[in-house]
Amino acid sequence: MREVMPELQHTRTYYEQQLRKLKDKLLIMSSKAEIMISDSIRSFVHRRPALAEAVITGDDDMDQLEVEIDNLCYELLALEQPVACDLRFIATAVKIVKDLERIGDLAVNISERALELAEQPQLKPMVDLRTMAGAAQKMLKESLDAFVNSDVESAENIIFNDKIVDAMYEQMFRKLLTYMLEDPRSISAALKLIFIAKHLERVGDHSANIAEMVVFLVKGQDIRHGAHAHHA
């Protein structure tokens, strides 16, 4: 029995190293997602095409991180049977990484619209869109903070606040539709703003998904198919 113990200890140490590596990579990916959204919003608000281009180029790193995190999760599951709290963390990581990757894609989509809008006259509803962008960014930041801190109370607030971002999108959509009806020349730019508003609404949805996984991580209670389920 004594001869086996060092090998078990070695396996356990390697397992803990890989778990630490998973946590670190998730934090890196979370930070990148937050920066990409922030930069994509700044690129269209301040008409900075170079910043939009940088966001689009940076998406390759997000895709690579998704693959690395997925591989780490499956390796950890195969390595040995994780205890309940580790198993929940790995299951949470598998889900959250998908939301983070989609948030990166949404930042790319916003940046692509920003490049097109830089060539067109600015529309008045830009002010409302900035407010919505701020709300979506706040949700994303708070959901990632809740994940890092295992903060269930914050996570539950974020899930509730997703309705506010959804309502902002509906309001933006109606306002921009009115613009298009009143002035057909605004149709092209207004449509792009509608797309950006929709992407921001989806950032809110993914942030709520992350918050729901925080509740699962801490409480072991999956609320994704309850009243606040999101399938963005």
Order of alpha helices (4+ residues) and beta strands (2+ residues): alpha-alpha-alpha-alpha-alpha-alpha
